[in-house]
């Protein structure tokens, strides 16, 4: 378990109990995002305003840089200097108090790394933490080798780092690794219910679905939009013509990532679609767009392409597919893949099957349908009011904006989002130097 204000902690879970084994090392999870306050486009002198979204943005940003072993050595040296005396886990202290030694460590690092490109510094810091995690976990497993367990369950916000998850899976330390779709605070509600159940019955198998969020709400679509029934084949045809569509189907997904119930979908075949979607979402140009792909076709397109229903591991796009689906290929050739079985009852599976039949491509771009930094759209009315996409499909009805209809782009929410995005303007971000591998 590795959360924002805690050290990574290792537990052994049995049917009737969970036993704490040890802290792996004295670095809180927020250290990853804190580095962004010292280097790169999110650098700030005032570090009291904490942005929970920075960690995910840095995970994308580091594709612009390269790991520099001399930078890693600086981090290792200063880590040993600043944290060698930390032997106890973070107790009940404020988040600011937990971050104070991290900022001191990063301030010292910044003084030593002034001449280095920030994208290389952040890529190297990512690698430093990744290597620390794997080596310390390997040592801990060896110390507790008498335990029969060889499966790893990840919890805490650091479980959203797809690169670390993939490195742990590839390290060969465990037979299997499982990460829930809501390892961060978004899992608090279902986690509390599971904790109460475990206290009463022990750790027993549960039947559950990630699609257990709120159902689509009723709401009045604003003027200027026309609604009509729309089948999955008809919707696939619209997508094949390179038109993005907001897709609202059934109950919302649990967790922070859109998994096909509250998504903006688009064809991945145009090299301009990634920029178009990032513009729609008011996101930085280097941010990747995720693919949602039929599970049985994924190994042909991605490596390893193994089932990944919650978008929690990194995959590499195979070379022969990169030119075919450029909108979902990140700067380093990776993809934050979500897979779904073609026999799933979810409408997104039916849509992907229809789209595959039309185009031969078994995947679509998938990004969250929401205001920047806010929750998913609860209904078609809110998605139409947002007015950033001309087509909104909601439980069988396609809402299409009339040509020449009134725009509500100047509403207060949009303007506030634009203001939030301006500090991270393109002139603060270097051109891509990441390597496709």
C-alpha positions as CSV (number, residue, x, y, z in Angstrom):
1,X,0.0,0.0,0.0
2,X,1.5,3.3,-1.1
3,X,-0.6,6.4,-0.8
4,X,0.1,10.1,-1.1
5,X,1.1,10.9,2.5
6,X,2.4,7.4,3.5
7,X,5.5,5.4,3.0
8,X,5.1,2.2,1.0
9,X,3.9,-0.5,3.4
10,X,3.9,-4.3,2.8
11,X,1.2,-6.5,4.3
12,X,0.5,-10.2,4.3
13,X,-3.2,-10.9,3.8
14,X,-4.7,-14.2,4.8
15,X,-8.3,-15.3,4.9
16,X,-9.0,-14.0,8.4
17,X,-6.5,-11.2,8.9
18,X,-4.0,-8.8,7.3
19,X,-0.6,-8.5,9.0
20,X,1.8,-5.6,8.6
21,X,5.2,-6.7,7.6
22,X,7.4,-3.6,7.0
23,X,7.8,-0.2,5.4
24,X,9.8,-0.6,2.2
25,X,11.5,2.9,2.3
26,X,10.8,6.4,3.8
27,X,9.5,8.2,0.8
28,X,5.8,9.3,0.6
29,X,3.8,8.8,-2.5
30,X,3.4,12.5,-3.1
31,X,7.1,12.8,-3.7
32,X,6.4,11.9,-7.4
33,X,4.1,14.9,-7.9
34,X,6.2,17.1,-5.6
35,X,9.1,16.8,-8.1
36,X,6.9,18.6,-10.6
37,X,6.7,21.6,-8.3
38,X,10.5,21.9,-8.6
39,X,11.1,21.0,-12.2
40,X,9.3,21.3,-15.5
41,X,6.1,23.0,-16.7
42,X,4.3,22.7,-13.3
43,X,7.2,24.3,-11.3
44,X,5.9,26.6,-8.6
45,X,7.4,28.7,-5.9
46,X,4.2,28.5,-3.8
47,X,3.8,24.8,-3.0
48,X,0.9,25.1,-0.6
49,X,-1.7,24.8,-3.4
50,X,-1.6,21.0,-4.1
51,X,-2.9,19.7,-7.5
52,X,-3.7,16.0,-7.3
53,X,-3.6,15.8,-11.1
54,X,0.1,16.7,-11.5
55,X,1.3,13.1,-10.9
56,X,-0.6,11.7,-13.9
57,X,0.5,14.6,-16.1
58,X,4.2,14.0,-15.1
59,X,3.8,10.3,-16.0
60,X,3.0,11.6,-19.5
61,X,5.5,14.4,-19.6
62,X,8.5,12.3,-18.9
63,X,8.2,10.8,-22.4
64,X,9.7,14.1,-23.6
65,X,12.9,13.3,-21.8
66,X,15.5,10.6,-21.3
67,X,16.9,8.9,-18.2
68,X,20.3,10.3,-17.3
69,X,22.3,8.1,-15.0
70,X,24.3,11.0,-13.6
71,X,21.0,12.6,-12.6
72,X,19.8,9.4,-11.0
73,X,23.1,9.3,-9.0
74,X,22.4,12.8,-7.6
75,X,19.0,11.7,-6.5
76,X,20.4,8.5,-4.9
77,X,23.1,10.5,-3.0
78,X,20.7,13.1,-1.7
79,X,18.1,10.5,-0.9
80,X,20.6,8.7,1.4
81,X,21.6,12.0,3.0
82,X,18.1,13.2,3.7
83,X,16.2,10.0,4.5
84,X,18.7,7.6,6.0
85,X,17.5,8.5,9.5
86,X,13.9,8.0,8.7
87,X,13.0,4.6,10.3
88,X,9.3,5.0,11.2
89,X,6.4,5.3,8.9
90,X,4.6,8.6,8.6
91,X,2.2,8.9,11.5
92,X,-0.8,11.1,12.0
93,X,0.5,14.3,10.7
94,X,-0.7,16.9,8.2
95,X,0.0,16.5,4.5
96,X,2.2,19.6,4.6
97,X,4.3,18.2,7.4
98,X,4.8,14.9,5.5
99,X,5.8,16.9,2.4
100,X,8.3,19.2,4.1
101,X,11.3,16.8,4.1
102,X,10.4,15.9,0.5
103,X,10.6,19.5,-0.6
104,X,13.9,19.9,1.2
105,X,15.3,16.9,-0.6
106,X,14.1,18.3,-4.0
107,X,15.4,21.8,-3.2
108,X,18.8,20.3,-2.7
109,X,18.4,18.3,-5.9
110,X,17.4,21.4,-7.9
111,X,20.6,23.2,-6.8
112,X,22.7,20.3,-8.2
113,X,20.7,19.9,-11.4
114,X,20.4,23.5,-12.6
115,X,22.2,22.7,-15.9
116,X,20.0,19.7,-16.7
117,X,16.9,19.7,-18.9
118,X,13.8,19.4,-16.7
119,X,12.2,16.7,-18.8
120,X,15.4,14.6,-18.3
121,X,15.4,15.4,-14.6
122,X,11.8,14.2,-14.2
123,X,12.3,11.1,-16.3
124,X,15.3,10.3,-14.2
125,X,13.4,10.9,-10.9
126,X,10.7,8.5,-12.2
127,X,13.3,5.9,-12.9
128,X,15.0,6.5,-9.5
129,X,11.7,5.8,-7.6
130,X,10.9,2.9,-9.9
131,X,14.2,1.2,-9.2
132,X,14.0,2.0,-5.5
133,X,10.5,0.3,-5.4
134,X,11.5,-2.8,-7.2
135,X,14.8,-3.4,-5.4
136,X,13.4,-2.7,-1.9
137,X,10.4,-4.9,-2.6
138,X,12.6,-7.7,-3.9
139,X,14.7,-7.5,-0.7
140,X,11.5,-7.6,1.5
141,X,10.2,-10.6,-0.4
142,X,13.5,-12.4,0.3
143,X,13.3,-11.5,4.0
144,X,9.8,-13.0,4.2
145,X,10.5,-15.9,1.9
146,X,8.7,-18.3,4.3
147,X,5.4,-16.8,3.4
148,X,3.6,-18.9,0.8
149,X,2.0,-15.9,-0.9
150,X,3.3,-14.9,-4.3
151,X,0.5,-12.6,-5.5
152,X,0.7,-8.8,-5.1
153,X,-2.3,-6.5,-4.6
154,X,-1.6,-2.8,-5.0
155,X,-3.5,-0.2,-3.1
156,X,-3.0,3.6,-2.7
157,X,-2.8,6.3,-5.2
158,X,0.6,5.1,-6.5
159,X,-1.2,2.2,-7.9
160,X,-2.3,4.5,-10.7
161,X,1.3,4.7,-12.1
162,X,1.0,2.3,-15.0
163,X,4.8,2.4,-15.6
164,X,5.6,1.2,-12.1
165,X,2.8,-1.4,-12.3
166,X,4.2,-2.8,-15.5
167,X,7.8,-2.9,-14.2
168,X,6.7,-4.8,-11.1
169,X,4.8,-7.3,-13.2
170,X,7.8,-7.8,-15.5
171,X,10.3,-8.1,-12.5
172,X,9.2,-11.8,-11.9
173,X,8.8,-11.3,-8.2
174,X,5.1,-12.4,-8.2
175,X,2.9,-14.9,-9.9
176,X,0.2,-12.3,-10.4
177,X,-0.3,-8.6,-9.8
178,X,-3.8,-7.1,-9.3
179,X,-4.6,-3.4,-9.1
180,X,-8.2,-2.3,-8.4
181,X,-9.6,0.4,-10.7
182,X,-9.9,2.8,-7.8
183,X,-6.6,2.4,-5.7
184,X,-6.6,6.1,-4.7
185,X,-9.2,8.0,-2.6
186,X,-11.9,7.3,-5.3
187,X,-12.1,3.8,-3.8
188,X,-12.8,5.0,-0.2
189,X,-16.5,4.3,-0.2
190,X,-16.3,0.8,-1.6
191,X,-13.2,0.2,0.5
192,X,-15.0,1.1,3.7
193,X,-17.8,-1.3,2.8
194,X,-15.3,-4.1,2.1
195,X,-13.5,-3.4,5.3
196,X,-16.7,-3.7,7.3
197,X,-17.5,-7.0,5.5
198,X,-14.0,-8.3,6.1
199,X,-14.2,-7.5,9.8
200,X,-17.4,-9.5,10.0
201,X,-16.8,-12.4,7.6
202,X,-13.1,-12.4,6.9
203,X,-11.6,-11.9,3.4
204,X,-14.2,-13.6,1.2
205,X,-14.7,-13.4,-2.6
206,X,-17.0,-10.7,-3.8
207,X,-19.1,-10.3,-6.9
208,X,-18.8,-6.8,-8.1
209,X,-18.6,-4.7,-11.3
210,X,-16.5,-1.6,-12.0
211,X,-19.7,-0.3,-13.7
212,X,-21.5,0.3,-10.5
213,X,-21.6,4.1,-10.4
214,X,-24.7,6.3,-10.8
215,X,-27.1,5.6,-13.7
216,X,-27.6,8.3,-16.3
217,X,-29.8,11.0,-14.9
218,X,-32.7,12.8,-16.5
219,X,-32.1,16.3,-17.7
220,X,-33.3,18.9,-20.2
221,X,-31.0,19.2,-23.2
222,X,-30.4,22.9,-24.1
223,X,-31.8,24.4,-27.2
224,X,-29.9,23.9,-30.5
225,X,-29.6,20.1,-30.2
226,X,-31.7,17.4,-32.1
227,X,-32.1,13.9,-30.6
228,X,-32.9,10.7,-32.5
229,X,-32.5,7.0,-32.0
230,X,-29.1,5.7,-33.0
231,X,-27.9,2.1,-33.2
232,X,-24.3,1.0,-32.6
233,X,-23.8,0.5,-36.3
234,X,-24.9,4.0,-37.1
235,X,-22.7,5.4,-34.3
236,X,-19.7,3.4,-35.6
237,X,-20.3,5.0,-39.0
238,X,-20.2,8.5,-37.4
239,X,-16.9,7.6,-35.6
240,X,-15.4,6.2,-38.8
241,X,-15.9,9.7,-40.4
242,X,-13.5,11.1,-37.8
243,X,-16.2,12.8,-35.6
244,X,-15.7,12.6,-31.8
245,X,-18.7,11.4,-29.8
246,X,-19.5,11.7,-26.1
247,X,-20.6,8.3,-25.1
248,X,-22.8,7.8,-22.0
249,X,-24.0,4.3,-21.4
250,X,-25.7,2.7,-18.4
251,X,-24.1,3.1,-15.0
252,X,-20.9,5.1,-14.6
253,X,-17.5,3.4,-13.9
254,X,-16.0,3.5,-10.4
255,X,-12.6,5.2,-10.1
256,X,-10.8,8.0,-11.8
257,X,-10.5,6.6,-15.3
258,X,-13.2,6.5,-18.0
259,X,-13.7,2.9,-19.0
260,X,-16.4,3.2,-21.7
261,X,-19.4,4.4,-19.8
262,X,-18.6,8.1,-19.5
263,X,-16.2,8.6,-22.4
264,X,-15.4,10.7,-25.4
265,X,-14.7,8.3,-28.2
266,X,-13.0,8.9,-31.6
267,X,-11.3,7.2,-34.4
268,X,-7.6,6.6,-33.7
269,X,-6.6,6.6,-37.4
270,X,-6.0,10.3,-37.9
271,X,-2.6,11.7,-36.7
272,X,-4.5,15.0,-35.8
273,X,-7.1,13.4,-33.5
274,X,-4.9,13.3,-30.4
275,X,-4.3,17.1,-30.7
276,X,-8.0,17.6,-31.4
277,X,-9.1,15.7,-28.3
278,X,-6.5,17.4,-26.1
279,X,-7.8,20.8,-27.4
280,X,-11.4,19.7,-26.6
281,X,-10.3,18.7,-23.0
282,X,-8.0,21.8,-22.6
283,X,-5.1,19.6,-22.0
284,X,-1.4,19.9,-22.7
285,X,-0.3,18.8,-26.2
286,X,2.0,16.1,-24.9
287,X,-0.8,14.2,-23.0
288,X,-1.6,10.8,-24.5
289,X,-5.0,9.5,-25.5
290,X,-5.8,6.0,-24.4
291,X,-7.0,3.2,-26.7
292,X,-10.0,1.0,-25.8
293,X,-9.6,-2.3,-27.7
294,X,-11.3,-5.6,-28.1
295,X,-9.4,-8.0,-25.8
296,X,-8.8,-10.8,-28.3
297,X,-7.2,-8.4,-30.8
298,X,-5.0,-6.5,-28.3
299,X,-2.0,-8.8,-28.5
300,X,-1.7,-8.3,-32.2
301,X,-1.5,-4.5,-31.7
302,X,0.2,-4.0,-28.3
303,X,3.0,-5.7,-26.3
304,X,2.2,-7.5,-24.2
305,X,-1.5,-6.7,-25.0
306,X,-2.6,-8.8,-22.1
307,X,-6.1,-8.2,-20.6
308,X,-6.2,-4.8,-19.0
309,X,-9.9,-4.0,-18.2
310,X,-9.1,-1.0,-15.9
311,X,-6.3,0.8,-17.8
312,X,-3.6,0.1,-15.2
313,X,-0.6,-1.1,-17.0
314,X,1.6,0.2,-19.8
315,X,1.8,-1.5,-23.2
316,X,3.9,-0.8,-26.2
317,X,2.4,-0.3,-29.6
318,X,3.8,-2.7,-32.1
319,X,5.8,-1.1,-34.8
320,X,3.5,-2.2,-37.7
321,X,0.5,-0.6,-36.0
322,X,1.9,2.8,-35.1
323,X,1.1,4.5,-38.4
324,X,-2.4,2.9,-38.4
325,X,-3.5,4.2,-35.0
326,X,-1.3,7.3,-34.4
327,X,-3.8,9.1,-32.1
328,X,-3.3,6.5,-29.3
329,X,0.5,6.1,-29.6
330,X,2.3,8.2,-27.0
331,X,5.6,9.9,-27.7
332,X,7.6,6.9,-26.4
333,X,5.6,4.4,-28.3
334,X,3.5,3.3,-25.3
335,X,-0.2,3.2,-24.8
336,X,-2.4,3.2,-21.7
337,X,-4.5,0.4,-23.0
338,X,-8.0,-0.7,-21.8
339,X,-9.3,-4.0,-23.1
340,X,-12.8,-5.3,-23.2
341,X,-14.1,-8.7,-24.2
342,X,-16.1,-8.7,-27.4
343,X,-18.9,-10.8,-25.7
344,X,-19.3,-8.2,-22.9
345,X,-22.9,-7.0,-22.4
346,X,-21.6,-3.4,-22.2
347,X,-22.6,-1.2,-25.1
348,X,-18.9,-0.2,-25.7
349,X,-18.1,-3.8,-26.7
350,X,-21.0,-3.8,-29.2
351,X,-19.8,-0.5,-30.6
352,X,-16.2,-1.7,-31.0
353,X,-17.4,-4.9,-32.8
354,X,-19.4,-2.8,-35.2
355,X,-16.5,-0.3,-35.7
356,X,-14.2,-3.2,-36.4
357,X,-16.6,-4.6,-38.9
358,X,-16.6,-1.3,-40.8
359,X,-12.9,-0.4,-40.6
360,X,-10.9,-3.4,-39.6
361,X,-9.7,-1.4,-36.6
362,X,-10.7,-3.0,-33.3
363,X,-10.1,0.1,-31.1
364,X,-11.1,3.7,-30.5
365,X,-9.6,6.7,-28.7
366,X,-11.1,6.9,-25.2
367,X,-10.8,9.9,-22.9
368,X,-13.0,11.0,-20.0
369,X,-16.3,12.8,-20.6
370,X,-16.1,15.5,-18.0
371,X,-15.2,19.1,-17.2
372,X,-11.5,19.5,-16.7
373,X,-10.7,18.3,-13.2
374,X,-14.3,17.4,-12.4
375,X,-16.5,14.3,-12.3
376,X,-18.1,12.6,-15.2
377,X,-21.1,14.1,-17.0
378,X,-24.3,12.7,-15.3
379,X,-26.5,13.0,-18.4
380,X,-26.8,14.2,-22.0
381,X,-28.0,17.6,-20.9
382,X,-24.7,18.4,-19.1
383,X,-22.6,17.1,-22.0
384,X,-24.6,19.2,-24.5
385,X,-24.3,22.2,-22.3
386,X,-20.5,21.7,-22.2
387,X,-20.7,22.2,-26.0
388,X,-17.2,21.0,-26.8
389,X,-18.3,18.0,-29.0
390,X,-21.1,18.1,-31.6
391,X,-22.4,14.5,-31.0
392,X,-23.6,13.1,-27.7
393,X,-24.8,9.5,-27.6
394,X,-26.8,8.6,-24.4
395,X,-28.4,5.2,-23.9
396,X,-29.6,4.8,-27.4
397,X,-30.3,8.5,-28.4
398,X,-27.9,10.5,-30.4
399,X,-28.0,14.3,-29.7
400,X,-26.5,16.3,-32.6
401,X,-25.8,20.0,-32.5
402,X,-27.6,22.0,-35.2
403,X,-25.4,23.7,-37.7
404,X,-25.1,27.4,-36.7
405,X,-26.6,26.7,-33.3
406,X,-25.8,29.0,-30.4
407,X,-22.5,28.3,-28.6
408,X,-22.1,28.3,-24.9
409,X,-18.4,28.1,-24.9
410,X,-18.2,31.4,-23.1
411,X,-19.9,30.1,-20.0
412,X,-18.3,30.5,-16.6
413,X,-17.2,26.9,-16.3
414,X,-15.4,26.9,-19.6
415,X,-13.6,30.2,-18.9
416,X,-12.5,29.0,-15.5
417,X,-11.1,25.9,-17.1
418,X,-9.2,27.9,-19.7
419,X,-7.7,30.0,-16.9
420,X,-6.6,26.9,-15.1
421,X,-4.9,25.6,-18.2
422,X,-3.0,28.8,-19.0
423,X,-0.2,28.3,-16.5
424,X,0.9,25.2,-18.4
425,X,1.0,26.8,-21.8
426,X,2.9,25.3,-24.7
427,X,5.8,27.7,-24.5
428,X,6.7,26.1,-21.2
429,X,6.9,22.6,-22.6
430,X,9.8,21.5,-24.8
431,X,9.4,19.8,-28.2
432,X,9.3,16.0,-28.1
433,X,12.6,14.2,-27.8
434,X,11.2,10.9,-26.6
435,X,12.2,7.8,-28.6
436,X,9.8,5.3,-30.1
437,X,11.1,1.9,-29.1
